[in-house]
Amino acid sequence: YGVDLQAVSLEIDVDATRGIDQAVPCGLIINELVSNALKHGFPPGVQGQVRIHLTAKNGLLELIVQNDGRRFPEELNFRNTDSLGLQLVNALTEQLHGTIVLDRSDGTCFTVTFAEQA
């Protein structure tokens, strides 16, 4: 994506392990959202960090993919877009029977919450 690897750091904090039925959709969601962050959030000269967090609490899993680069555009609706990648993220969230929320207050932060499988 032409990102300066010295300018963008990656933080991964995963304290929950998943079975294959949840791990694969999570991995695909992470791949799409990190790809979008690198492609759109960090043009030349912009430094920052991409964070991936997966935590379990009270029977729920919370996956957070966040970056402090350029914000996701206000005029775009990530739930209704021509972007195949974001369509995939939404479909995978539905597959997990989860919810997805976008916070643009400090960069771009997607939070996917879904029930833990036994």
All heavy atoms as an XYZ file, in Angstrom:
901
protein
N       0.814     -1.211      0.000
C       0.000      0.000      0.000
C       0.847      1.261      0.000
O       0.310      2.349      0.142
C      -0.946      0.004      1.205
C      -1.905     -1.158      1.177
C      -1.806     -2.178      2.108
C      -2.889     -1.231      0.206
C      -2.679     -3.248      2.078
C      -3.767     -2.302      0.168
C      -3.649     -3.310      1.100
O      -4.508     -4.365      1.057
N       2.147      1.117     -0.108
C       3.025      2.268     -0.153
C       3.173      2.958      1.189
O       3.523      4.126      1.253
N       2.911      2.241      2.275
C       3.002      2.819      3.614
C       4.432      2.685      4.115
O       5.059      1.625      3.985
C       2.036      2.095      4.577
C       2.220      2.570      6.006
C       0.606      2.289      4.128
N       4.960      3.767      4.680
C       6.281      3.743      5.287
C       6.201      2.937      6.580
O       5.557      3.363      7.545
C       6.734      5.178      5.562
C       8.095      5.246      6.220
O       8.707      4.198      6.515
O       8.559      6.379      6.452
N       6.833      1.768      6.611
C       6.750      0.892      7.774
C       7.402      1.497      9.015
O       7.150      1.036     10.129
C       7.364     -0.472      7.443
C       6.644     -1.241      6.335
C       7.364     -2.552      6.040
C       5.191     -1.480      6.690
N       8.218      2.510      8.821
C       8.798      3.216      9.962
C       7.818      4.236     10.533
O       7.962      4.681     11.662
C      10.097      3.920      9.549
C      11.139      3.006      8.978
C      11.541      1.897      9.935
O      11.711      2.119     11.125
N      11.678      0.686      9.415
N       6.812      4.609      9.744
C       5.865      5.644     10.148
C       4.604      5.074     10.805
O       3.933      5.768     11.553
C       5.468      6.497      8.948
N       4.273      3.818     10.515
C       3.049      3.231     11.035
C       3.406      2.003     11.855
O       4.033      1.069     11.362
C       2.082      2.839      9.899
C       0.812      2.225     10.462
C       1.741      4.042      9.034
N       2.997      2.012     13.122
C       3.274      0.868     13.990
C       2.002      0.048     14.187
O       0.890      0.524     13.950
C       3.823      1.333     15.339
O       2.852      2.088     16.031
N       2.174     -1.169     14.635
C       1.070     -2.093     14.846
C       1.081     -2.561     16.294
O       2.115     -2.974     16.818
C       1.204     -3.298     13.903
C       0.168     -4.397     14.036
C      -1.223     -3.886     13.676
C       0.549     -5.583     13.159
N      -0.081     -2.477     16.933
C      -0.241     -2.975     18.300
C      -1.311     -4.060     18.273
O      -2.419     -3.834     17.784
C      -0.682     -1.850     19.234
C      -0.992     -2.317     20.640
C      -1.604     -1.206     21.478
O      -1.001     -0.121     21.545
O      -2.688     -1.437     22.046
N      -0.963     -5.234     18.772
C      -1.915     -6.346     18.812
C      -2.069     -6.789     20.256
O      -1.081     -7.072     20.939
C      -1.434     -7.525     17.949
C      -1.253     -7.086     16.504
C      -2.418     -8.694     18.051
C      -0.624     -8.142     15.609
N      -3.309     -6.839     20.717
C      -3.619     -7.264     22.080
C      -4.792     -8.236     22.001
O      -5.935     -7.812     21.853
C      -3.976     -6.049     22.948
C      -4.342     -6.446     24.370
O      -3.979     -7.558     24.800
O      -4.998     -5.640     25.043
N      -4.485     -9.499     22.030
C      -5.510    -10.530     21.902
C      -5.440    -11.406     23.137
O      -4.448    -12.081     23.369
C      -5.290    -11.372     20.619
C      -6.295    -12.504     20.539
C      -5.372    -10.487     19.390
N      -6.498    -11.358     23.952
C      -6.508    -12.184     25.156
C      -7.590    -13.255     25.107
O      -7.955    -13.829     26.110
C      -6.642    -11.328     26.415
C      -8.017    -10.723     26.591
O      -8.874    -10.893     25.708
O      -8.255    -10.076     27.621
N      -8.105    -13.497     23.908
C      -9.162    -14.494     23.760
C      -8.850    -15.358     22.550
O      -8.484    -14.850     21.506
C     -10.511    -13.798     23.575
N      -8.955    -16.655     22.709
C      -8.769    -17.556     21.582
C     -10.123    -18.058     21.128
O     -11.053    -18.171     21.925
C      -7.865    -18.746     21.952
O      -8.453    -19.433     23.052
C      -6.473    -18.277     22.312
N     -10.250    -18.334     19.855
C     -11.531    -18.710     19.278
C     -11.419    -20.026     18.546
O     -10.354    -20.395     18.055
C     -12.004    -17.656     18.260
C     -12.149    -16.266     18.820
C     -13.298    -16.086     19.802
N     -13.400    -17.133     20.740
C     -13.258    -17.109     22.082
N     -13.147    -16.146     22.708
N     -13.289    -18.101     22.851
N     -12.570    -20.698     18.429
C     -12.655    -21.860     17.570
C     -12.633    -21.396     16.128
O     -12.804    -20.214     15.827
N     -12.444    -22.338     15.237
C     -12.298    -22.010     13.821
C     -13.510    -21.269     13.265
O     -13.373    -20.403     12.407
C     -11.985    -23.289     13.000
C     -11.507    -22.938     11.595
C     -13.186    -24.213     12.931
C     -10.128    -22.442     11.533
N     -14.726    -21.574     13.760
C     -15.941    -20.934     13.242
C     -15.983    -19.434     13.528
O     -16.653    -18.694     12.812
C     -17.200    -21.595     13.817
C     -17.407    -23.002     13.286
O     -16.847    -23.326     12.219
O     -18.115    -23.781     13.940
N     -15.296    -19.005     14.571
C     -15.236    -17.570     14.859
C     -13.899    -16.965     14.450
O     -13.830    -15.796     14.100
C     -15.504    -17.310     16.345
C     -16.944    -17.551     16.725
C     -17.241    -17.185     18.168
O     -16.485    -17.545     19.072
N     -18.329    -16.475     18.371
N     -12.841    -17.767     14.464
C     -11.514    -17.244     14.136
C     -11.416    -16.806     12.672
O     -10.826    -15.763     12.374
C     -10.442    -18.286     14.451
N     -11.982    -17.596     11.766
C     -11.875    -17.259     10.342
C     -12.586    -15.944     10.026
O     -11.981    -15.047      9.429
C     -12.363    -18.423      9.458
C     -12.488    -17.985      8.006
C     -11.408    -19.607      9.572
N     -13.863    -15.765     10.431
C     -14.496    -14.467     10.154
C     -13.754    -13.300     10.825
O     -13.610    -12.236     10.215
C     -15.907    -14.615     10.718
C     -16.151    -16.073     10.788
C     -14.819    -16.710     10.998
N     -13.266    -13.505     12.053
C     -12.504    -12.435     12.727
C     -11.255    -12.081     11.939
O     -10.940    -10.906     11.754
C     -12.106    -12.862     14.140
S     -13.411    -12.739     15.340
N     -10.539    -13.090     11.470
C      -9.325    -12.846     10.690
C      -9.611    -12.087      9.411
O      -8.867    -11.180      9.040
N     -10.708    -12.443      8.745
C     -11.069    -11.738      7.510
C     -11.490    -10.296      7.784
O     -11.154     -9.383      7.020
C     -12.177    -12.497      6.786
C     -11.764    -13.860      6.208
C     -12.989    -14.631      5.744
C     -10.755    -13.693      5.088
N     -12.219    -10.081      8.879
C     -12.603     -8.715      9.268
C     -11.357     -7.889      9.559
O     -11.212     -6.754      9.089
C     -13.562     -8.739     10.478
C     -14.932     -9.287     10.068
C     -13.696     -7.341     11.090
C     -15.855     -9.595     11.242
N     -10.453     -8.465     10.340
C      -9.208     -7.760     10.679
C      -8.439     -7.421      9.404
O      -7.973     -6.286      9.230
C      -8.342     -8.599     11.637
C      -9.011     -8.688     13.007
C      -6.931     -8.026     11.748
C      -8.408     -9.737     13.923
N      -8.291     -8.380      8.508
C      -7.560     -8.153      7.263
C      -8.157     -6.983      6.474
O      -7.432     -6.104      6.005
C      -7.571     -9.420      6.412
C      -6.786     -9.247      5.134
O      -5.574     -9.082      5.166
N      -7.486     -9.263      4.012
N      -9.460     -6.961      6.335
C     -10.128     -5.894      5.565
C      -9.938     -4.539      6.224
O      -9.615     -3.558      5.555
C     -11.617     -6.188      5.465
C     -12.158     -6.646      4.174
C     -11.412     -6.288      2.922
O     -11.352     -5.100      2.546
O     -10.900     -7.189      2.283
N     -10.167     -4.468      7.533
C     -10.100     -3.172      8.219
C      -8.676     -2.649      8.319
O      -8.440     -1.442      8.189
C     -10.762     -3.265      9.594
C     -12.272     -3.546      9.553
C     -12.830     -3.679     10.972
C     -13.021     -2.466      8.774
N      -7.698     -3.530      8.517
C      -6.296     -3.090      8.546
C      -5.864     -2.658      7.145
O      -5.188     -1.631      6.985
C      -5.370     -4.184      9.119
C      -3.903     -3.828      8.906
C      -5.652     -4.391     10.611
N      -6.276     -3.404      6.124
C      -5.963     -3.008      4.750
C      -6.514     -1.621      4.441
O      -5.821     -0.780      3.868
C      -6.548     -4.011      3.753
O      -5.926     -5.253      3.889
N      -7.771     -1.380      4.836
C      -8.372     -0.059      4.615
C      -7.615      1.024      5.373
O      -7.408      2.124      4.852
C      -9.839     -0.057      5.030
C     -10.732     -0.733      4.018
O     -10.316     -1.029      2.911
N     -11.963     -0.997      4.414
N      -7.217      0.726      6.608
C      -6.470      1.713      7.395
C      -5.159      2.066      6.708
O      -4.805      3.244      6.597
C      -6.201      1.173      8.799
N      -4.439      1.065      6.236
C      -3.156      1.326      5.582
C      -3.340      2.061      4.259
O      -2.564      2.953      3.921
C      -2.405      0.012      5.356
C      -1.955     -0.709      6.616
C      -1.320     -2.049      6.259
C      -1.008      0.140      7.457
N      -4.367      1.687      3.528
C      -4.602      2.263      2.200
C      -5.095      3.704      2.281
O      -4.676      4.554      1.502
C      -5.633      1.409      1.466
C      -5.630      1.616     -0.023
C      -6.580      0.736     -0.822
C      -7.077     -0.520     -0.202
N      -7.988     -1.283     -1.079
N      -5.993      3.982      3.224
C      -6.651      5.291      3.252
C      -6.267      6.165      4.442
O      -6.382      7.386      4.366
C      -8.174      5.112      3.254
C      -8.676      4.326      2.098
N      -8.632      4.786      0.804
C      -9.220      3.080      2.035
C      -9.133      3.874     -0.009
N      -9.495      2.825      0.709
N      -5.839      5.570      5.530
C      -5.583      6.332      6.745
C      -4.189      6.911      6.857
O      -3.957      7.828      7.635
N      -3.252      6.376      6.071
C      -1.866      6.794      6.209
C      -1.233      7.121      4.857
O      -0.379      6.399      4.357
C      -1.053      5.706      6.926
C      -1.530      5.452      8.321
C      -2.339      4.364      8.599
C      -1.200      6.318      9.349
C      -2.803      4.131      9.884
C      -1.657      6.093     10.640
C      -2.464      4.997     10.906
N      -1.653      8.238      4.258
C      -0.993      8.663      3.015
C       0.452      9.077      3.336
O       0.814      9.218      4.512
C      -1.837      9.855      2.562
C      -2.483     10.367      3.795
C      -2.678      9.181      4.692
N       1.278      9.265      2.323
C       2.675      9.654      2.563
C       2.778     10.834      3.528
O       2.037     11.809      3.420
C       3.183     10.023      1.166
C       2.336      9.203      0.243
C       0.983      9.158      0.892
N       3.685     10.695      4.486
C       3.929     11.754      5.457
C       3.087     11.657      6.715
O       3.324     12.384      7.672
N       2.107     10.772      6.750
C       1.260     10.623      7.936
C       1.769      9.452      8.757
O       1.942      8.347      8.245
C      -0.227     10.401      7.553
C      -1.064     10.133      8.783
C      -0.753     11.611      6.795
N       2.038      9.714     10.042
C       2.513      8.682     10.957
C       1.391      8.287     11.900
O       0.444      9.045     12.102
C       3.693      9.198     11.771
C       4.897      9.525     10.942
C       6.075      9.929     11.808
O       6.048      9.826     13.020
N       7.127     10.384     11.166
N       1.506      7.106     12.483
C       0.505      6.702     13.455
C       0.580      5.247     13.803
O       1.610      4.599     13.637
N      -0.548      4.758     14.270
C      -0.598      3.401     14.799
C      -1.908      2.723     14.405
O      -2.961      3.361     14.372
C      -0.478      3.450     16.322
C      -0.398      2.100     16.979
C      -0.134      2.220     18.463
O      -0.834      2.925     19.172
N       0.876      1.515     18.940
N      -1.817      1.429     14.142
C      -2.984      0.580     13.943
C      -3.037     -0.356     15.144
O      -2.020     -0.958     15.510
C      -2.883     -0.230     12.628
C      -4.049     -1.193     12.503
C      -2.818      0.701     11.424
N      -4.214     -0.462     15.760
C      -4.380     -1.303     16.952
C      -5.434     -2.364     16.684
O      -6.498     -2.068     16.141
C      -4.825     -0.458     18.136
C      -3.831      0.583     18.553
C      -4.423      1.474     19.663
N      -3.632      2.670     19.827
C      -3.829      3.800     19.166
N      -4.820      3.899     18.314
N      -3.054      4.829     19.345
N      -5.133     -3.572     17.122
C      -6.080     -4.679     17.043
C      -6.224     -5.252     18.449
O      -5.227     -5.658     19.052
C      -5.586     -5.782     16.083
C      -5.350     -5.213     14.689
C      -6.558     -6.956     16.071
C      -4.553     -6.137     13.791
N      -7.458     -5.254     18.958
C      -7.719     -5.795     20.297
C      -8.862     -6.792     20.200
O      -9.878     -6.514     19.558
C      -8.116     -4.683     21.273
C      -7.035     -3.688     21.518
N      -6.088     -3.849     22.487
C      -6.733     -2.527     20.888
C      -5.249     -2.814     22.460
N      -5.623     -2.005     21.489
N      -8.707     -7.935     20.853
C      -9.783     -8.909     20.964
C      -9.857     -9.332     22.418
O      -8.899     -9.892     22.949
C      -9.547    -10.123     20.065
C     -10.596    -11.229     20.133
C     -11.964    -10.712     19.671
C     -10.169    -12.427     19.300
N     -10.971     -9.005     23.055
C     -11.136     -9.325     24.465
C     -12.466    -10.039     24.690
O     -13.421     -9.841     23.956
C     -11.097     -8.058     25.340
O     -12.078     -7.136     24.870
C      -9.737     -7.385     25.288
N     -12.476    -10.864     25.721
C     -13.699    -11.579     26.102
C     -14.130    -11.072     27.470
O     -13.315    -10.918     28.374
C     -13.428    -13.080     26.176
N     -15.449    -10.793     27.580
C     -15.981    -10.410     28.890
C     -17.475    -10.686     28.926
O     -18.211    -10.378     27.981
C     -15.664     -8.963     29.247
C     -16.017     -7.932     28.206
C     -15.531     -6.552     28.635
C     -15.490     -5.652     27.415
N     -14.935     -4.368     27.688
N     -17.898    -11.319     29.991
C     -19.316    -11.606     30.215
C     -19.972    -12.338     29.043
O     -21.093    -12.023     28.645
C     -20.087    -10.322     30.525
C     -19.546     -9.611     31.743
O     -19.119    -10.244     32.700
N     -19.543     -8.299     31.703
N     -19.267    -13.305     28.463
C     -19.828    -14.095     27.379
C     -19.819    -13.419     26.020
O     -20.315    -13.977     25.048
N     -19.266    -12.223     25.950
C     -19.179    -11.498     24.684
C     -17.729    -11.324     24.282
O     -16.844    -11.195     25.134
C     -19.840    -10.121     24.792
C     -21.338    -10.082     24.986
C     -21.808     -8.645     25.155
C     -22.060    -10.746     23.825
N     -17.506    -11.294     22.991
C     -16.188    -10.973     22.454
C     -16.269     -9.600     21.823
O     -17.266     -9.255     21.179
C     -15.772    -11.992     21.400
C     -15.482    -13.376     21.956
C     -15.400    -14.380     20.838
C     -14.194    -13.359     22.735
N     -15.219     -8.831     22.019
C     -15.155     -7.493     21.438
C     -13.879     -7.389     20.624
O     -12.776     -7.524     21.156
C     -15.165     -6.439     22.546
C     -15.185     -5.021     22.020
C     -15.270     -4.018     23.140
O     -14.242     -3.812     23.820
O     -16.355     -3.444     23.332
N     -14.048     -7.180     19.333
C     -12.939     -7.000     18.408
C     -12.878     -5.531     18.030
O     -13.859     -4.969     17.534
C     -13.149     -7.853     17.149
C     -12.178     -7.606     15.991
C     -10.752     -7.980     16.393
C     -12.620     -8.382     14.757
N     -11.739     -4.914     18.281
C     -11.547     -3.500     17.963
C     -10.390     -3.387     16.978
O      -9.299     -3.903     17.226
C     -11.242     -2.668     19.221
C     -12.414     -2.732     20.193
C     -10.908     -1.226     18.851
C     -12.140     -2.100     21.542
N     -10.656     -2.723     15.858
C      -9.615     -2.400     14.882
C      -9.645     -0.885     14.745
O     -10.631     -0.313     14.295
C      -9.845     -3.098     13.528
C      -8.740     -2.716     12.556
C      -9.920     -4.612     13.699
N      -8.555     -0.264     15.171
C      -8.516      1.195     15.302
C      -7.244      1.737     14.684
O      -6.194      1.096     14.733
C      -8.568      1.532     16.791
C      -8.466      2.974     17.130
C      -8.505      3.189     18.642
O      -8.233      2.274     19.421
N      -8.839      4.385     19.053
N      -7.341      2.925     14.107
C      -6.130      3.609     13.666
C      -6.270      5.093     13.961
O      -7.376      5.627     14.018
C      -5.843      3.342     12.185
C      -6.735      4.121     11.259
O      -6.506      5.301     11.008
N      -7.780      3.475     10.741
N      -5.130      5.738     14.162
C      -5.147      7.170     14.463
C      -4.690      8.002     13.270
O      -4.257      9.137     13.418
C      -4.319      7.486     15.709
C      -2.873      7.056     15.594
O      -2.461      6.587     14.511
O      -2.146      7.172     16.597
N      -4.832      7.423     12.084
C      -4.538      8.160     10.854
C      -5.737      9.003     10.456
O      -6.546      9.415     11.294
N      -5.865      9.240      9.157
C      -7.005     10.020      8.673
C      -8.309      9.308      9.012
O      -8.411      8.093      8.929
C      -6.895     10.226      7.165
C      -5.776     11.197      6.836
C      -5.516     11.393      5.365
N      -6.704     11.387      4.537
C      -6.673     11.237      3.219
N      -5.521     11.060      2.610
N      -7.775     11.256      2.514
N      -9.308     10.097      9.375
C     -10.602      9.540      9.767
C     -11.370      8.992      8.577
O     -11.248      9.474      7.460
C     -11.453     10.608     10.444
C     -10.939     10.999     11.785
C     -11.921     11.921     12.477
N     -11.383     12.261     13.771
C     -11.227     13.490     14.204
N     -11.609     14.512     13.457
N     -10.710     13.724     15.387
N     -12.210      7.999      8.875
C     -13.146      7.473      7.884
C     -14.059      8.625      7.500
O     -14.603      9.316      8.353
C     -13.945      6.327      8.511
C     -14.750      5.534      7.532
C     -14.210      4.409      6.938
C     -16.048      5.900      7.214
C     -14.941      3.661      6.039
C     -16.791      5.162      6.314
C     -16.236      4.037      5.725
N     -14.247      8.874      6.211
C     -15.022     10.045      5.767
C     -16.448     10.066      6.324
O     -17.149      9.056      6.300
C     -15.039      9.907      4.244
C     -13.864      9.047      3.919
C     -13.717      8.110      5.089
N     -16.861     11.224      6.808
C     -18.208     11.403      7.370
C     -19.293     11.112      6.341
O     -20.355     10.617      6.684
C     -18.383     12.835      7.900
C     -17.557     13.161      9.118
C     -18.081     12.532     10.393
O     -19.272     12.171     10.452
O     -17.289     12.381     11.335
N     -19.016     11.434      5.078
C     -20.050     11.289      4.054
C     -20.267      9.840      3.612
O     -21.220      9.543      2.902
C     -19.733     12.157      2.834
C     -18.495     11.762      2.072
C     -17.190     12.337      2.612
O     -17.187     12.969      3.691
O     -16.167     12.148      1.946
N     -19.404      8.929      4.047
C     -19.556      7.526      3.666
C     -20.302      6.746      4.748
O     -20.008      6.875      5.927
C     -18.197      6.870      3.432
C     -17.428      7.333      2.210
C     -16.108      6.579      2.103
C     -18.224      7.146      0.942
N     -21.250      5.931      4.311
C     -21.977      5.043      5.209
C     -21.379      3.651      5.047
O     -21.592      3.001      4.021
C     -23.464      5.046      4.859
C     -24.275      4.098      5.712
O     -23.745      3.333      6.516
N     -25.580      4.133      5.536
N     -20.628      3.184      6.029
C     -19.935      1.909      5.898
C     -20.896      0.724      5.815
O     -20.526     -0.356      5.384
C     -18.936      1.703      7.052
C     -19.563      1.297      8.354
C     -19.669     -0.043      8.700
C     -20.034      2.249      9.239
C     -20.240     -0.422      9.896
C     -20.607      1.878     10.436
C     -20.713      0.540     10.767
N     -22.151      0.919      6.226
C     -23.137     -0.166      6.161
C     -23.773     -0.288      4.774
O     -24.359     -1.303      4.447
C     -24.238      0.069      7.187
C     -23.746     -0.004      8.613
C     -24.900      0.261      9.574
N     -24.448      0.545     10.904
C     -24.074     -0.368     11.790
N     -24.099     -1.631     11.465
N     -23.675     -0.013     12.984
N     -23.673      0.759      3.984
C     -24.284      0.777      2.664
C     -23.297      1.431      1.704
O     -23.343      2.638      1.489
C     -25.616      1.543      2.701
C     -26.337      1.505      1.385
O     -26.043      0.696      0.517
N     -27.293      2.406      1.216
N     -22.408      0.624      1.149
C     -21.333      1.159      0.334
C     -21.076      0.254     -0.861
O     -21.455     -0.923     -0.851
C     -20.043      1.313      1.166
O     -18.997      1.778      0.335
C     -19.615      0.009      1.794
N     -20.436      0.808     -1.861
C     -20.032      0.014     -3.019
C     -18.737     -0.745     -2.756
O     -18.340     -1.589     -3.558
C     -19.843      0.917     -4.248
C     -21.155      1.480     -4.758
O     -22.204      0.849     -4.530
O     -21.122      2.552     -5.396
N     -18.081     -0.455     -1.636
C     -16.816     -1.103     -1.304
C     -17.044     -2.578     -0.983
O     -17.723     -2.922     -0.010
C     -16.180     -0.404     -0.093
O     -15.171     -1.225      0.474
N     -16.459     -3.443     -1.790
C     -16.602     -4.878     -1.564
C     -16.032     -5.276     -0.210
O     -16.589     -6.120      0.485
C     -15.912     -5.655     -2.693
C     -16.046     -7.162     -2.640
C     -17.509     -7.587     -2.676
C     -15.281     -7.799     -3.786
N     -14.932     -4.641      0.180
C     -14.318     -4.953      1.467
C     -15.236     -4.662      2.641
O     -15.376     -5.479      3.556
N     -15.874     -3.500      2.635
C     -16.783     -3.159      3.729
C     -18.067     -3.976      3.668
O     -18.647     -4.301      4.708
C     -17.072     -1.661      3.745
C     -15.892     -0.801      4.187
C     -16.211      0.679      4.024
C     -15.490     -1.106      5.617
N     -18.502     -4.348      2.475
C     -19.642     -5.261      2.364
C     -19.291     -6.595      3.019
O     -20.105     -7.184      3.730
C     -20.030     -5.476      0.898
C     -20.669     -4.279      0.244
C     -20.933     -4.502     -1.231
O     -20.913     -5.618     -1.726
N     -21.179     -3.412     -1.954
N     -18.061     -7.046      2.797
C     -17.585     -8.294      3.409
C     -17.543     -8.179      4.929
O     -17.968     -9.090      5.645
C     -16.206     -8.657      2.851
C     -15.557     -9.921      3.405
C     -16.389    -11.148      3.058
C     -14.137    -10.064      2.844
N     -17.034     -7.066      5.437
C     -16.982     -6.851      6.891
C     -18.387     -6.927      7.488
O     -18.608     -7.577      8.507
C     -16.306     -5.500      7.223
C     -16.515     -5.115      8.680
C     -14.824     -5.556      6.884
N     -19.345     -6.279      6.844
C     -20.722     -6.316      7.341
C     -21.307     -7.721      7.271
O     -21.978     -8.176      8.206
C     -21.592     -5.314      6.578
C     -21.322     -3.893      7.021
O     -21.567     -3.532      8.155
N     -20.799     -3.088      6.119
N     -21.056     -8.437      6.177
C     -21.570     -9.802      6.036
C     -20.953    -10.737      7.072
O     -21.652    -11.584      7.661
C     -21.298    -10.316      4.626
N     -19.665    -10.589      7.324
C     -18.998    -11.439      8.321
C     -19.485    -11.122      9.733
O     -19.616    -12.024     10.564
C     -17.484    -11.279      8.220
C     -16.867    -11.862      6.954
C     -15.447    -11.362      6.771
C     -16.912    -13.384      6.983
N     -19.761     -9.851     10.001
C     -20.330     -9.484     11.304
C     -21.688    -10.146     11.482
O     -21.992    -10.676     12.558
C     -20.436     -7.954     11.426
O     -19.123     -7.385     11.316
C     -21.043     -7.545     12.761
N     -22.497    -10.141     10.427
C     -23.790    -10.832     10.483
C     -23.600    -12.328     10.686
O     -24.333    -12.958     11.447
C     -24.588    -10.577      9.202
C     -25.153     -9.191      9.099
C     -25.938     -8.965      7.810
O     -26.471     -9.958      7.253
O     -26.005     -7.815      7.374
N     -22.611    -12.905     10.024
C     -22.325    -14.334     10.173
C     -22.003    -14.673     11.625
O     -22.363    -15.740     12.113
C     -21.155    -14.733      9.275
C     -20.784    -16.201      9.348
C     -19.604    -16.529      8.453
O     -19.397    -15.918      7.411
N     -18.821    -17.504      8.860
N     -21.339    -13.751     12.309
C     -21.012    -13.941     13.729
C     -22.193    -13.598     14.639
O     -22.064    -13.698     15.857
C     -19.808    -13.064     14.103
C     -18.470    -13.473     13.509
C     -17.434    -12.361     13.715
C     -17.986    -14.782     14.108
N     -23.321    -13.175     14.048
C     -24.491    -12.705     14.808
C     -24.096    -11.562     15.730
O     -24.539    -11.485     16.874
C     -25.130    -13.849     15.607
C     -25.488    -15.020     14.757
N     -26.528    -15.002     13.853
C     -24.909    -16.242     14.649
C     -26.585    -16.173     13.234
N     -25.613    -16.945     13.687
N     -23.248    -10.681     15.196
C     -22.725     -9.578     15.982
C     -23.223     -8.226     15.535
O     -24.080     -8.106     14.650
N     -22.674     -7.218     16.169
C     -22.954     -5.830     15.819
C     -21.625     -5.147     15.516
O     -20.576     -5.549     16.025
C     -23.661     -5.073     16.953
O     -22.810     -5.087     18.105
C     -24.998     -5.698     17.291
N     -21.704     -4.113     14.690
C     -20.504     -3.342     14.355
C     -20.822     -1.867     14.515
O     -21.899     -1.408     14.129
C     -19.986     -3.666     12.936
C     -18.674     -2.933     12.650
C     -21.043     -3.393     11.893
C     -17.944     -3.408     11.416
N     -19.876     -1.151     15.110
C     -20.035      0.278     15.366
C     -18.777      0.983     14.873
O     -17.664      0.488     15.053
C     -20.231      0.541     16.882
C     -20.295      2.028     17.174
C     -21.459     -0.171     17.396
N     -18.956      2.147     14.277
C     -17.845      2.974     13.818
C     -17.787      4.226     14.671
O     -18.784      4.934     14.828
C     -18.032      3.357     12.345
C     -17.100      4.429     11.773
C     -15.642      4.021     11.878
C     -17.476      4.748     10.328
N     -16.600      4.505     15.224
C     -16.351      5.727     15.991
C     -15.287      6.524     15.250
O     -14.181      6.027     15.032
C     -15.878      5.364     17.399
C     -15.577      6.566     18.267
O     -15.720      7.721     17.797
O     -15.178      6.358     19.427
N     -15.627      7.742     14.860
C     -14.698      8.606     14.119
C     -14.105      9.707     15.002
O     -13.465     10.614     14.489
C     -15.434      9.283     12.957
C     -15.967      8.373     11.901
C     -16.701      9.212     10.850
N     -17.169      8.452      9.721
C     -18.424      8.064      9.550
N     -19.343      8.355     10.449
N     -18.768      7.389      8.488
N     -14.293      9.647     16.304
C     -13.898     10.759     17.172
C     -12.383     10.913     17.305
O     -11.902     12.024     17.528
C     -14.542     10.616     18.552
O     -14.103      9.433     19.186
N     -11.633      9.826     17.187
C     -10.174      9.908     17.310
C      -9.568      8.968     16.277
O      -9.165      7.855     16.600
C      -9.742      9.520     18.726
C      -8.257      9.725     18.947
O      -7.642     10.536     18.231
O      -7.697      9.062     19.847
N      -9.558      9.379     15.033
C      -9.135      8.496     13.958
C     -10.326      7.670     13.512
O     -11.440      8.169     13.382
N     -10.099      6.380     13.297
C     -11.161      5.472     12.868
C     -11.125      4.247     13.751
O     -10.070      3.616     13.892
C     -10.958      5.055     11.398
O     -10.980      6.233     10.578
C     -12.030      4.096     10.946
N     -12.257      3.916     14.354
C     -12.319      2.775     15.257
C     -13.577      1.957     14.969
O     -14.690      2.447     15.154
C     -12.325      3.239     16.708
S     -12.399      1.875     17.899
N     -13.376      0.727     14.494
C     -14.474     -0.202     14.295
C     -14.493     -1.172     15.466
O     -13.454     -1.745     15.813
C     -14.293     -0.999     12.998
C     -14.612     -0.230     11.749
C     -13.626      0.445     11.056
C     -15.914     -0.179     11.274
C     -13.917      1.148      9.893
C     -16.220      0.524     10.110
C     -15.222      1.186      9.427
N     -15.665     -1.356     16.063
C     -15.840     -2.311     17.159
C     -16.904     -3.322     16.752
O     -18.039     -2.944     16.455
C     -16.265     -1.605     18.453
O     -15.287     -0.613     18.787
C     -16.412     -2.585     19.597
N     -16.503     -4.591     16.737
C     -17.414     -5.685     16.432
C     -17.617     -6.467     17.728
O     -16.637     -6.896     18.355
C     -16.836     -6.607     15.335
C     -17.780     -7.773     15.051
C     -16.544     -5.819     14.064
N     -18.873     -6.633     18.114
C     -19.197     -7.358     19.337
C     -20.088     -8.546     18.979
O     -21.035     -8.402     18.208
C     -19.953     -6.443     20.329
O     -19.157     -5.258     20.544
C     -20.178     -7.138     21.663
N     -19.762     -9.707     19.541
C     -20.530    -10.908     19.250
C     -20.414    -11.896     20.420
O     -19.497    -11.781     21.255
C     -20.080    -11.559     17.936
C     -18.611    -11.830     17.839
C     -18.103    -13.107     18.092
C     -17.719    -10.832     17.477
C     -16.750    -13.369     17.998
C     -16.355    -11.086     17.384
C     -15.869    -12.356     17.638
N     -21.353    -12.827     20.478
C     -21.385    -13.792     21.579
C     -20.273    -14.828     21.418
O     -19.976    -15.278     20.305
C     -22.746    -14.483     21.623
N     -19.702    -15.195     22.540
C     -18.691    -16.226     22.587
C     -19.332    -17.592     22.342
O     -20.388    -17.895     22.905
C     -18.070    -16.223     23.990
C     -16.647    -16.500     24.037
C     -16.055    -16.290     25.416
O     -16.685    -15.682     26.302
O     -14.932    -16.756     25.592
N     -18.753    -18.391     21.467
C     -19.272    -19.741     21.243
C     -18.662    -20.686     22.265
O     -17.494    -20.560     22.609
C     -18.927    -20.239     19.846
C     -19.778    -19.646     18.761
C     -19.450    -20.250     17.403
O     -18.457    -20.932     17.230
N     -20.306    -19.966     16.436
N     -19.478    -21.630     22.717
C     -18.986    -22.605     23.713
C     -18.058    -23.604     23.069
O     -18.048    -23.872     21.949
C     -20.167    -23.316     24.345
